[in-house]
Amino acid sequence: MDGKFRKTLNQAVVVIGKYLASNSKVVDYQTPNVLKEKLDLTLPDKGVALEELIPIVESYALL
């Protein structure tokens, strides 16, 4: 693994760890329609740069 990838992966783990530490719920059930409104699951033609990945992970952790 190169350093840039490792750094991004570590940042993602920190975001997920903070989310898990602050959330006592194991499951916060939401209906498929609610999730469909909240999540953009379309696949773009081009991927995102590693630097853009962490804000995406953070946005999903806040749902």
MODELLER restraints for C-alpha pairs under 7 A, 6 or more apart:
rsr = mdl.restraints
at = mdl.atoms
rsr.add(forms.Gaussian(group=physical.xy_distance, feature=features.Distance(at['CA:8:A'], at['CA:50:A']), mean=6.53, stdev=0.5))
rsr.add(forms.Gaussian(group=physical.xy_distance, feature=features.Distance(at['CA:11:A'], at['CA:54:A']), mean=6.94, stdev=0.5))
rsr.add(forms.Gaussian(group=physical.xy_distance, feature=features.Distance(at['CA:12:A'], at['CA:54:A']), mean=6.11, stdev=0.5))
rsr.add(forms.Gaussian(group=physical.xy_distance, feature=features.Distance(at['CA:12:A'], at['CA:57:A']), mean=6.81, stdev=0.5))
rsr.add(forms.Gaussian(group=physical.xy_distance, feature=features.Distance(at['CA:15:A'], at['CA:58:A']), mean=6.44, stdev=0.5))
rsr.add(forms.Gaussian(group=physical.xy_distance, feature=features.Distance(at['CA:19:A'], at['CA:61:A']), mean=6.29, stdev=0.5))
